[in-house]
Amino acid sequence: MKKLVIILLLFISSAFAGWSAWTSPLIETVIDKSDFTPEIRNLKREAKAGDANAAFELGGIYKNREDHDYERARTWYEKAANNGHLVAKERLGDMYRYGLGVEKDWSQAKIWYEKAANNGHIPSQFMMGELYRYGNGVKQNWNQAKFWYEKAANQDHGTAQFTLGYMYHGGLGVEQNNEKSVAWYKEASKNGISAASYNLGQYYLDKPSGRDYAQAKFWYEKARDQGQTGVSRGLAIIRMETARSAKEYLDAGVLHNQALHDVNSSGIAEALESYTRQCENLTVFKGQKTPSSQKAYCHVAAGAGITRAQTMLSILYFYGKGLPKDNCQALAWALVGNDEPHLTCKRDEFSVKASRAKQASFGMIMNDKAKLIQCMELADEYHKKYGGYDPQETIKDLNPDRVHAIVCTKNLD
């Protein structure tokens, strides 16, 4: 009897092993083991009993898993939606909008968004505004777009608030109105929309009644703190136009340099090139009175790290052209700029003056150790703040024996 039982058990065991081996490839392609986890079983039981939240959660599980089972996701979203789940209606709208598991169909997307919007779902109200604005699934209708945007905006939907601000700013589907535009942008900014803060900065910088630098700076800085790109350009313009000292103009140059590496920085490179050209004109200017705007351009371009402009400042300080004659400043900027072939002799006036400013200022200081240390510290400070060449390296190029022997610097006073 015992032998019979043992034989029977062995037969059953081998039969099941054979069945498993024979059916496993088929099972793997048809059945997802995750469907039988306790979590899924419980959710299905609750969803089939009419629990909209459970059905919605199942829709999300199938939609977001690695193989994106959109068909089953849609089935459960529809069950949730038909039981009043507003976000499920929005998700169905999204699936038809993007063509996830279904053919892309704006009309079907509109049906589901509208069902959610009519029941107070704020993001779907915003989407209804988008549909009517761009004519997707409906005939374009600015009045309907504004109606839906306002519904969402009045419930603190930041992007809807921004969109209304944009519409009033440009007169898109509404009469242009700066007051309403500013009001909606400010509401959007409160809700963290960085583009709204940026547009406010732009508005106050270009305000029809005159530039309001304080307000423009406030909103640009807020936009920057909210993560908005492209802000450096506006801040650079404000800093330059409100600067009153050489240091402030140099700081404006730093902001110009930052703007060069920021997106939406169109015009910055061209502006710096223009400043550099005007500064170069100043170094060969023959008149007694130096235009103050050109001095400002020199400092902005130098602060932006343009070595040619830094060399130009060296010339201005050495010759005392529009700036106090200062050999220490001349040497510091010459070392940082280093924009002249000091071992050759170019014939153009700028290169000759640059060479003399560099060599002669060093020659006048080199025997005063304390002064030389002071000037080198100044050069190091400029290098750290405004870029250019490393003064500790460029000073090695200066040969004290040649300071007064450069023939190409004669008769230039």
C-alpha positions as a Markdown table, in Angstrom:
| # | Residue | x | y | z |
|---|---|---|---|---|
| 1 | Met | 0.0 | 0.0 | 0.0 |
| 2 | Lys | 2.8 | 2.4 | 0.9 |
| 3 | Lys | 4.5 | 1.6 | -2.4 |
| 4 | Leu | 1.3 | 2.4 | -4.2 |
| 5 | Val | 1.0 | 5.8 | -2.5 |
| 6 | Ile | 4.6 | 6.7 | -3.2 |
| 7 | Ile | 4.3 | 5.8 | -6.9 |
| 8 | Leu | 1.0 | 7.8 | -7.2 |
| 9 | Leu | 2.6 | 10.9 | -5.6 |
| 10 | Leu | 5.6 | 10.6 | -7.9 |
| 11 | Phe | 3.3 | 10.4 | -10.9 |
| 12 | Ile | 1.3 | 13.4 | -9.9 |
| 13 | Ser | 4.5 | 15.4 | -9.2 |
| 14 | Ser | 6.0 | 14.6 | -12.6 |
| 15 | Ala | 2.7 | 15.3 | -14.3 |
| 16 | Phe | 2.5 | 18.8 | -12.8 |
| 17 | Ala | 6.2 | 19.4 | -13.6 |
| 18 | Gly | 5.5 | 18.4 | -17.2 |
| 19 | Trp | 2.4 | 20.6 | -17.4 |
| 20 | Ser | 4.3 | 23.6 | -16.0 |
| 21 | Ala | 7.1 | 23.1 | -18.5 |
| 22 | Trp | 4.7 | 22.7 | -21.4 |
| 23 | Thr | 2.4 | 25.7 | -20.5 |
| 24 | Ser | 4.8 | 28.3 | -19.0 |
| 25 | Pro | 5.7 | 30.0 | -22.3 |
| 26 | Leu | 2.1 | 30.4 | -23.1 |
| 27 | Ile | 1.2 | 31.6 | -19.6 |
| 28 | Glu | 4.1 | 34.1 | -19.7 |
| 29 | Thr | 2.7 | 35.7 | -22.8 |
| 30 | Val | -0.9 | 35.9 | -21.7 |
| 31 | Ile | -0.9 | 36.3 | -17.9 |
| 32 | Asp | 0.9 | 39.1 | -16.0 |
| 33 | Lys | 1.8 | 37.7 | -12.6 |
| 34 | Ser | 1.4 | 41.2 | -11.1 |
| 35 | Asp | -2.3 | 40.8 | -11.9 |
| 36 | Phe | -2.5 | 38.3 | -9.0 |
| 37 | Thr | -0.8 | 40.4 | -6.3 |
| 38 | Pro | -2.9 | 41.0 | -3.2 |
| 39 | Glu | -2.9 | 44.7 | -4.0 |
| 40 | Ile | -4.3 | 44.2 | -7.5 |
| 41 | Arg | -6.9 | 41.6 | -6.4 |
| 42 | Asn | -8.1 | 43.9 | -3.7 |
| 43 | Leu | -8.4 | 46.9 | -6.0 |
| 44 | Lys | -10.3 | 44.9 | -8.6 |
| 45 | Arg | -12.7 | 43.6 | -6.0 |
| 46 | Glu | -13.3 | 47.2 | -4.8 |
| 47 | Ala | -13.6 | 48.6 | -8.3 |
| 48 | Lys | -16.1 | 46.0 | -9.4 |
| 49 | Ala | -18.1 | 46.9 | -6.3 |
| 50 | Gly | -18.3 | 50.5 | -7.6 |
| 51 | Asp | -15.3 | 52.1 | -5.9 |
| 52 | Ala | -14.3 | 54.9 | -8.4 |
| 53 | Asn | -11.0 | 55.5 | -6.6 |
| 54 | Ala | -10.0 | 51.9 | -6.8 |
| 55 | Ala | -10.8 | 51.8 | -10.6 |
| 56 | Phe | -8.8 | 55.0 | -11.1 |
| 57 | Glu | -5.8 | 53.6 | -9.3 |
| 58 | Leu | -6.0 | 50.4 | -11.4 |
| 59 | Gly | -6.0 | 52.6 | -14.5 |
| 60 | Gly | -2.9 | 54.4 | -13.3 |
| 61 | Ile | -1.1 | 51.1 | -12.6 |
| 62 | Tyr | -1.7 | 49.7 | -16.1 |
| 63 | Lys | -1.0 | 53.0 | -17.8 |
| 64 | Asn | 2.3 | 53.7 | -16.0 |
| 65 | Arg | 3.8 | 50.2 | -15.8 |
| 66 | Glu | 6.8 | 49.4 | -18.0 |
| 67 | Asp | 4.8 | 47.9 | -20.9 |
| 68 | His | 2.1 | 50.6 | -20.8 |
| 69 | Asp | -1.1 | 48.5 | -21.0 |
| 70 | Tyr | -3.2 | 51.4 | -22.3 |
| 71 | Glu | -6.2 | 49.3 | -23.3 |
| 72 | Arg | -6.7 | 48.0 | -19.7 |
| 73 | Ala | -5.9 | 51.4 | -18.4 |
| 74 | Arg | -8.6 | 53.0 | -20.5 |
| 75 | Thr | -11.1 | 50.3 | -19.4 |
| 76 | Trp | -10.5 | 51.1 | -15.7 |
| 77 | Tyr | -10.4 | 54.8 | -16.2 |
| 78 | Glu | -13.8 | 54.6 | -18.0 |
| 79 | Lys | -15.2 | 52.6 | -15.1 |
| 80 | Ala | -13.9 | 55.3 | -12.7 |
| 81 | Ala | -15.2 | 58.1 | -14.9 |
| 82 | Asn | -18.6 | 56.6 | -15.2 |
| 83 | Asn | -18.7 | 56.5 | -11.4 |
| 84 | Gly | -18.0 | 60.2 | -11.2 |
| 85 | His | -14.2 | 60.3 | -10.8 |
| 86 | Leu | -13.2 | 63.7 | -12.3 |
| 87 | Val | -9.4 | 63.0 | -12.7 |
| 88 | Ala | -10.3 | 59.8 | -14.6 |
| 89 | Lys | -12.2 | 61.9 | -17.1 |
| 90 | Glu | -9.2 | 64.1 | -17.5 |
| 91 | Arg | -6.9 | 61.1 | -18.0 |
| 92 | Leu | -9.3 | 59.8 | -20.7 |
| 93 | Gly | -9.1 | 63.2 | -22.4 |
| 94 | Asp | -5.3 | 63.0 | -22.2 |
| 95 | Met | -5.3 | 59.5 | -23.8 |
| 96 | Tyr | -7.4 | 60.7 | -26.8 |
| 97 | Arg | -5.4 | 63.9 | -27.0 |
| 98 | Tyr | -2.0 | 62.1 | -27.2 |
| 99 | Gly | -3.2 | 58.9 | -28.9 |
| 100 | Leu | -2.3 | 56.6 | -26.0 |
| 101 | Gly | -3.7 | 53.2 | -26.9 |
| 102 | Val | -6.3 | 54.8 | -29.1 |
| 103 | Glu | -6.2 | 56.9 | -32.3 |
| 104 | Lys | -5.6 | 60.5 | -31.6 |
| 105 | Asp | -9.0 | 62.2 | -31.5 |
| 106 | Trp | -9.4 | 65.8 | -30.4 |
| 107 | Ser | -13.2 | 65.5 | -30.5 |
| 108 | Gln | -13.2 | 62.6 | -28.0 |
| 109 | Ala | -10.6 | 64.4 | -25.9 |
| 110 | Lys | -13.0 | 67.4 | -25.8 |
| 111 | Ile | -15.9 | 65.2 | -24.7 |
| 112 | Trp | -14.0 | 63.9 | -21.6 |
| 113 | Tyr | -12.4 | 67.2 | -20.7 |
| 114 | Glu | -15.8 | 68.9 | -20.9 |
| 115 | Lys | -17.4 | 66.3 | -18.7 |
| 116 | Ala | -14.7 | 66.9 | -16.0 |
| 117 | Ala | -14.8 | 70.7 | -16.5 |
| 118 | Asn | -18.5 | 71.0 | -16.1 |
| 119 | Asn | -18.2 | 69.2 | -12.8 |
| 120 | Gly | -15.6 | 71.7 | -11.5 |
| 121 | His | -12.3 | 70.0 | -12.4 |
| 122 | Ile | -9.9 | 73.0 | -12.7 |
| 123 | Pro | -7.2 | 71.6 | -15.0 |
| 124 | Ser | -9.9 | 70.4 | -17.4 |
| 125 | Gln | -11.4 | 73.9 | -17.4 |
| 126 | Phe | -8.0 | 75.2 | -18.4 |
| 127 | Met | -7.8 | 72.5 | -21.1 |
| 128 | Met | -11.2 | 73.6 | -22.5 |
| 129 | Gly | -9.7 | 77.1 | -22.8 |
| 130 | Glu | -6.8 | 75.6 | -24.8 |
| 131 | Leu | -9.1 | 73.7 | -27.1 |
| 132 | Tyr | -11.1 | 76.8 | -28.0 |
| 133 | Arg | -8.0 | 79.0 | -28.3 |
| 134 | Tyr | -6.3 | 76.7 | -30.8 |
| 135 | Gly | -9.4 | 75.2 | -32.4 |
| 136 | Asn | -8.6 | 71.6 | -31.5 |
| 137 | Gly | -11.7 | 69.4 | -31.6 |
| 138 | Val | -13.8 | 72.5 | -31.8 |
| 139 | Lys | -14.1 | 75.6 | -33.9 |
| 140 | Gln | -11.7 | 78.3 | -32.7 |
| 141 | Asn | -13.6 | 80.7 | -30.4 |
| 142 | Trp | -11.7 | 83.3 | -28.3 |
| 143 | Asn | -14.8 | 84.1 | -26.3 |
| 144 | Gln | -15.2 | 80.5 | -25.2 |
| 145 | Ala | -11.4 | 80.3 | -24.5 |
| 146 | Lys | -11.6 | 83.3 | -22.3 |
| 147 | Phe | -14.7 | 81.9 | -20.5 |
| 148 | Trp | -12.9 | 78.7 | -19.6 |
| 149 | Tyr | -9.6 | 80.3 | -18.8 |
| 150 | Glu | -11.4 | 82.7 | -16.4 |
| 151 | Lys | -13.2 | 79.8 | -14.7 |
| 152 | Ala | -9.8 | 78.1 | -14.0 |
| 153 | Ala | -8.0 | 81.4 | -13.2 |
| 154 | Asn | -10.6 | 82.4 | -10.6 |
| 155 | Gln | -9.7 | 79.2 | -8.8 |
| 156 | Asp | -6.0 | 79.9 | -8.7 |
| 157 | His | -4.9 | 78.0 | -11.8 |
| 158 | Gly | -1.5 | 79.7 | -12.4 |
| 159 | Thr | -1.1 | 78.8 | -16.1 |
| 160 | Ala | -4.7 | 80.0 | -16.8 |
| 161 | Gln | -3.9 | 83.3 | -15.0 |
| 162 | Phe | -0.7 | 83.7 | -17.1 |
| 163 | Thr | -2.6 | 83.0 | -20.3 |
| 164 | Leu | -5.1 | 85.7 | -19.6 |
| 165 | Gly | -2.3 | 88.1 | -18.8 |
| 166 | Tyr | -0.7 | 87.2 | -22.1 |
| 167 | Met | -4.0 | 87.7 | -24.0 |
| 168 | Tyr | -4.6 | 91.1 | -22.5 |
| 169 | His | -0.9 | 92.1 | -23.1 |
| 170 | Gly | -1.0 | 91.3 | -26.8 |
| 171 | Gly | -4.7 | 91.9 | -27.4 |
| 172 | Leu | -5.3 | 88.2 | -28.4 |
| 173 | Gly | -9.0 | 87.7 | -28.6 |
| 174 | Val | -9.6 | 90.6 | -26.2 |
| 175 | Glu | -9.1 | 94.3 | -26.3 |
| 176 | Gln | -5.5 | 95.1 | -25.3 |
| 177 | Asn | -5.4 | 96.2 | -21.7 |
| 178 | Asn | -2.1 | 96.7 | -19.8 |
| 179 | Glu | -3.8 | 97.0 | -16.4 |
| 180 | Lys | -5.6 | 93.7 | -16.7 |
| 181 | Ser | -2.5 | 92.1 | -18.1 |
| 182 | Val | -0.4 | 93.2 | -15.2 |
| 183 | Ala | -3.1 | 92.1 | -12.7 |
| 184 | Trp | -3.3 | 88.6 | -14.1 |
| 185 | Tyr | 0.5 | 88.3 | -14.4 |
| 186 | Lys | 0.8 | 89.2 | -10.7 |
| 187 | Glu | -1.8 | 86.5 | -9.8 |
| 188 | Ala | 0.1 | 83.9 | -11.9 |
| 189 | Ser | 3.4 | 85.0 | -10.3 |
| 190 | Lys | 1.9 | 84.3 | -6.8 |
| 191 | Asn | 1.2 | 80.8 | -8.0 |
| 192 | Gly | 4.8 | 80.3 | -9.0 |
| 193 | Ile | 4.6 | 80.9 | -12.7 |
| 194 | Ser | 8.1 | 82.3 | -13.5 |
| 195 | Ala | 7.2 | 83.4 | -17.0 |
| 196 | Ala | 4.7 | 85.8 | -15.5 |
| 197 | Ser | 7.3 | 87.4 | -13.3 |
| 198 | Tyr | 9.6 | 87.6 | -16.3 |
| 199 | Asn | 6.9 | 89.3 | -18.4 |
| 200 | Leu | 6.3 | 91.8 | -15.6 |
| 201 | Gly | 10.0 | 92.6 | -15.6 |
| 202 | Gln | 9.8 | 93.2 | -19.3 |
| 203 | Tyr | 6.7 | 95.3 | -19.0 |
| 204 | Tyr | 8.2 | 97.7 | -16.4 |
| 205 | Leu | 11.5 | 97.9 | -18.3 |
| 206 | Asp | 9.6 | 98.9 | -21.5 |
| 207 | Lys | 6.7 | 100.7 | -19.8 |
| 208 | Pro | 5.1 | 103.2 | -22.2 |
| 209 | Ser | 5.1 | 106.0 | -19.6 |
| 210 | Gly | 8.8 | 105.5 | -18.9 |
| 211 | Arg | 11.1 | 102.8 | -17.5 |
| 212 | Asp | 10.5 | 101.8 | -13.9 |
| 213 | Tyr | 13.9 | 100.3 | -13.0 |
| 214 | Ala | 13.0 | 99.4 | -9.5 |
| 215 | Gln | 9.9 | 97.4 | -10.4 |
| 216 | Ala | 11.6 | 95.8 | -13.4 |
| 217 | Lys | 14.5 | 94.7 | -11.2 |
| 218 | Phe | 12.1 | 93.3 | -8.6 |
| 219 | Trp | 10.2 | 91.1 | -11.0 |
| 220 | Tyr | 13.3 | 90.0 | -12.9 |
| 221 | Glu | 14.9 | 88.9 | -9.7 |
| 222 | Lys | 11.7 | 87.1 | -8.6 |
| 223 | Ala | 11.6 | 85.3 | -12.0 |
| 224 | Arg | 15.2 | 84.3 | -11.6 |
| 225 | Asp | 14.5 | 82.9 | -8.1 |
| 226 | Gln | 11.5 | 81.0 | -9.5 |
| 227 | Gly | 13.9 | 79.3 | -12.0 |
| 228 | Gln | 13.2 | 81.4 | -15.1 |
| 229 | Thr | 16.0 | 81.5 | -17.7 |
| 230 | Gly | 16.8 | 84.5 | -19.8 |
| 231 | Val | 16.6 | 87.0 | -16.9 |
| 232 | Ser | 20.3 | 88.1 | -17.0 |
| 233 | Arg | 19.8 | 90.2 | -20.1 |
| 234 | Gly | 17.1 | 92.4 | -18.4 |
| 235 | Leu | 19.2 | 92.7 | -15.2 |
| 236 | Ala | 22.3 | 93.7 | -17.3 |
| 237 | Ile | 20.4 | 96.4 | -19.0 |
| 238 | Ile | 19.0 | 97.8 | -15.8 |
| 239 | Arg | 22.4 | 97.7 | -14.1 |
| 240 | Met | 24.1 | 99.5 | -17.0 |
| 241 | Glu | 21.4 | 102.2 | -17.4 |
| 242 | Thr | 21.4 | 102.9 | -13.6 |
| 243 | Ala | 25.1 | 102.7 | -13.0 |
| 244 | Arg | 26.9 | 105.9 | -11.7 |
| 245 | Ser | 30.4 | 104.7 | -11.0 |
| 246 | Ala | 33.2 | 102.7 | -12.7 |
| 247 | Lys | 32.5 | 99.7 | -10.3 |
| 248 | Glu | 28.8 | 99.7 | -11.1 |
| 249 | Tyr | 29.6 | 99.7 | -14.8 |
| 250 | Leu | 32.0 | 96.8 | -14.3 |
| 251 | Asp | 29.3 | 94.9 | -12.4 |
| 252 | Ala | 26.9 | 95.6 | -15.3 |
| 253 | Gly | 29.6 | 93.9 | -17.5 |
| 254 | Val | 29.5 | 90.8 | -15.3 |
| 255 | Leu | 25.7 | 90.6 | -15.8 |
| 256 | His | 26.3 | 91.0 | -19.6 |
| 257 | Asn | 28.7 | 88.1 | -19.4 |
| 258 | Gln | 26.1 | 86.0 | -17.5 |
| 259 | Ala | 23.5 | 86.9 | -20.2 |
| 260 | Leu | 25.8 | 85.6 | -22.9 |
| 261 | His | 25.6 | 82.1 | -21.3 |
| 262 | Asp | 21.8 | 82.4 | -20.7 |
| 263 | Val | 19.1 | 81.5 | -23.1 |
| 264 | Asn | 17.1 | 84.2 | -24.8 |
| 265 | Ser | 20.2 | 86.4 | -24.7 |
| 266 | Ser | 19.8 | 87.7 | -28.3 |
| 267 | Gly | 21.5 | 91.1 | -28.8 |
| 268 | Ile | 24.0 | 90.8 | -25.9 |
| 269 | Ala | 27.0 | 89.7 | -28.0 |
| 270 | Glu | 26.3 | 92.4 | -30.5 |
| 271 | Ala | 25.9 | 95.0 | -27.8 |
| 272 | Leu | 29.3 | 94.0 | -26.2 |
| 273 | Glu | 30.9 | 94.1 | -29.6 |
| 274 | Ser | 29.5 | 97.6 | -30.2 |
| 275 | Tyr | 30.7 | 98.8 | -26.7 |
| 276 | Thr | 34.2 | 97.4 | -27.5 |
| 277 | Arg | 34.4 | 99.3 | -30.8 |
| 278 | Gln | 33.3 | 102.6 | -29.2 |
| 279 | Cys | 35.8 | 102.1 | -26.4 |
| 280 | Glu | 38.6 | 101.5 | -29.0 |
| 281 | Asn | 37.6 | 104.7 | -30.7 |
| 282 | Leu | 38.1 | 106.4 | -27.4 |
| 283 | Thr | 41.7 | 105.2 | -27.0 |
| 284 | Val | 42.7 | 107.1 | -30.2 |
| 285 | Phe | 40.3 | 110.1 | -29.5 |
| 286 | Lys | 42.2 | 113.3 | -30.1 |
| 287 | Gly | 39.9 | 115.7 | -28.4 |
| 288 | Gln | 40.4 | 117.1 | -24.9 |
| 289 | Lys | 36.9 | 116.1 | -23.6 |
| 290 | Thr | 36.2 | 112.4 | -23.4 |
| 291 | Pro | 32.6 | 111.4 | -24.0 |
| 292 | Ser | 31.3 | 109.8 | -20.7 |
| 293 | Ser | 29.2 | 107.2 | -22.5 |
| 294 | Gln | 32.3 | 105.8 | -24.1 |
| 295 | Lys | 34.0 | 105.5 | -20.7 |
| 296 | Ala | 31.0 | 103.5 | -19.5 |
| 297 | Tyr | 31.2 | 101.2 | -22.6 |
| 298 | Cys | 34.8 | 100.5 | -21.8 |
| 299 | His | 34.0 | 99.4 | -18.2 |
| 300 | Val | 31.0 | 97.3 | -19.2 |
| 301 | Ala | 32.9 | 95.5 | -21.9 |
| 302 | Ala | 35.9 | 95.0 | -19.6 |
| 303 | Gly | 33.6 | 93.7 | -16.8 |
| 304 | Ala | 32.1 | 91.2 | -19.3 |
| 305 | Gly | 35.6 | 89.7 | -19.7 |
| 306 | Ile | 36.5 | 91.1 | -23.1 |
| 307 | Thr | 40.3 | 91.3 | -22.9 |
| 308 | Arg | 40.6 | 93.9 | -25.6 |
| 309 | Ala | 38.4 | 96.3 | -23.6 |
| 310 | Gln | 40.4 | 95.5 | -20.5 |
| 311 | Thr | 43.6 | 96.5 | -22.4 |
| 312 | Met | 41.8 | 99.7 | -23.4 |
| 313 | Leu | 41.2 | 100.6 | -19.8 |
| 314 | Ser | 44.9 | 100.2 | -19.2 |
| 315 | Ile | 45.6 | 102.7 | -22.0 |
| 316 | Leu | 43.0 | 105.2 | -20.6 |
| 317 | Tyr | 44.5 | 105.0 | -17.1 |
| 318 | Phe | 48.0 | 105.3 | -18.3 |
| 319 | Tyr | 47.4 | 108.3 | -20.5 |
| 320 | Gly | 44.8 | 109.8 | -18.2 |
| 321 | Lys | 42.2 | 110.0 | -21.0 |
| 322 | Gly | 38.9 | 110.6 | -19.3 |
| 323 | Leu | 40.1 | 108.7 | -16.3 |
| 324 | Pro | 42.5 | 109.8 | -13.5 |
| 325 | Lys | 46.1 | 108.9 | -14.6 |
| 326 | Asp | 47.0 | 105.8 | -12.5 |
| 327 | Asn | 49.9 | 103.6 | -13.2 |
| 328 | Cys | 48.7 | 100.9 | -10.8 |
| 329 | Gln | 45.3 | 100.7 | -12.6 |
| 330 | Ala | 47.0 | 100.7 | -15.9 |
| 331 | Leu | 49.3 | 97.8 | -15.0 |
| 332 | Ala | 46.5 | 95.8 | -13.4 |
| 333 | Trp | 44.2 | 96.0 | -16.5 |
| 334 | Ala | 47.2 | 95.5 | -18.8 |
| 335 | Leu | 48.1 | 92.2 | -17.1 |
| 336 | Val | 44.5 | 91.0 | -17.1 |
| 337 | Gly | 43.8 | 92.1 | -20.7 |
| 338 | Asn | 47.2 | 91.2 | -22.1 |
| 339 | Asp | 45.8 | 92.1 | -25.6 |
| 340 | Glu | 49.0 | 93.1 | -27.3 |
| 341 | Pro | 52.0 | 91.3 | -28.8 |
| 342 | His | 54.5 | 92.7 | -26.3 |
| 343 | Leu | 57.6 | 91.2 | -28.1 |
| 344 | Thr | 56.7 | 92.6 | -31.5 |
| 345 | Cys | 55.9 | 96.1 | -32.8 |
| 346 | Lys | 52.6 | 96.6 | -34.6 |
| 347 | Arg | 52.2 | 99.8 | -36.5 |
| 348 | Asp | 48.6 | 100.6 | -35.5 |
| 349 | Glu | 48.2 | 103.2 | -32.8 |
| 350 | Phe | 46.1 | 101.0 | -30.5 |
| 351 | Ser | 48.7 | 98.2 | -30.3 |
| 352 | Val | 51.5 | 100.7 | -29.8 |
| 353 | Lys | 49.7 | 102.5 | -26.9 |
| 354 | Ala | 48.8 | 99.1 | -25.4 |
| 355 | Ser | 52.4 | 98.1 | -25.4 |
| 356 | Arg | 53.6 | 101.3 | -23.9 |
| 357 | Ala | 50.9 | 101.3 | -21.2 |
| 358 | Lys | 51.9 | 97.8 | -20.1 |
| 359 | Gln | 55.6 | 98.2 | -20.2 |
| 360 | Ala | 56.0 | 101.7 | -19.0 |
| 361 | Ser | 53.5 | 101.4 | -16.1 |
| 362 | Phe | 55.4 | 98.3 | -14.9 |
| 363 | Gly | 58.7 | 100.2 | -15.3 |
| 364 | Met | 57.5 | 103.0 | -13.1 |
| 365 | Ile | 56.3 | 100.7 | -10.4 |
| 366 | Met | 58.8 | 97.8 | -10.4 |
| 367 | Asn | 61.3 | 99.4 | -8.0 |
| 368 | Asp | 58.6 | 100.1 | -5.4 |
| 369 | Lys | 58.0 | 96.6 | -4.0 |
| 370 | Ala | 55.0 | 97.6 | -1.8 |
| 371 | Lys | 53.3 | 99.4 | -4.7 |
| 372 | Leu | 54.0 | 96.5 | -7.0 |
| 373 | Ile | 52.4 | 94.0 | -4.5 |
| 374 | Gln | 49.4 | 96.4 | -4.3 |
| 375 | Cys | 49.0 | 96.5 | -8.1 |
| 376 | Met | 49.4 | 92.7 | -8.4 |
| 377 | Glu | 46.7 | 92.2 | -5.8 |
| 378 | Leu | 44.4 | 94.6 | -7.7 |
| 379 | Ala | 45.1 | 92.6 | -10.9 |
| 380 | Asp | 44.3 | 89.3 | -9.1 |
| 381 | Glu | 41.0 | 90.8 | -7.9 |
| 382 | Tyr | 40.1 | 91.9 | -11.5 |
| 383 | His | 41.0 | 88.5 | -12.8 |
| 384 | Lys | 38.7 | 86.8 | -10.3 |
| 385 | Lys | 35.8 | 89.2 | -10.9 |
| 386 | Tyr | 36.1 | 89.9 | -14.6 |
| 387 | Gly | 38.0 | 87.1 | -16.2 |
| 388 | Gly | 40.8 | 87.7 | -18.6 |
| 389 | Tyr | 44.3 | 86.4 | -18.3 |
| 390 | Asp | 46.1 | 85.3 | -15.1 |
| 391 | Pro | 48.2 | 88.3 | -14.1 |
| 392 | Gln | 50.7 | 86.0 | -12.3 |
| 393 | Glu | 51.5 | 84.5 | -15.7 |
| 394 | Thr | 51.4 | 87.6 | -17.8 |
| 395 | Ile | 53.8 | 89.5 | -15.6 |
| 396 | Lys | 56.4 | 87.0 | -16.4 |
| 397 | Asp | 56.3 | 88.3 | -20.0 |
| 398 | Leu | 57.5 | 91.8 | -18.8 |
| 399 | Asn | 61.3 | 92.3 | -19.2 |
| 400 | Pro | 62.5 | 95.2 | -17.0 |
| 401 | Asp | 65.5 | 95.6 | -19.2 |
| 402 | Arg | 63.2 | 96.4 | -22.2 |
| 403 | Val | 60.8 | 98.8 | -20.4 |
| 404 | His | 62.4 | 102.0 | -21.7 |
| 405 | Ala | 63.8 | 100.5 | -24.9 |
| 406 | Ile | 60.7 | 99.8 | -26.9 |
| 407 | Val | 61.3 | 101.8 | -30.0 |
| 408 | Cys | 57.7 | 101.7 | -31.2 |
| 409 | Thr | 56.4 | 103.7 | -28.2 |
| 410 | Lys | 58.3 | 106.9 | -29.1 |
| 411 | Asn | 56.6 | 110.2 | -29.6 |
| 412 | Leu | 53.1 | 109.1 | -28.8 |
| 413 | Asp | 52.2 | 111.7 | -26.1 |
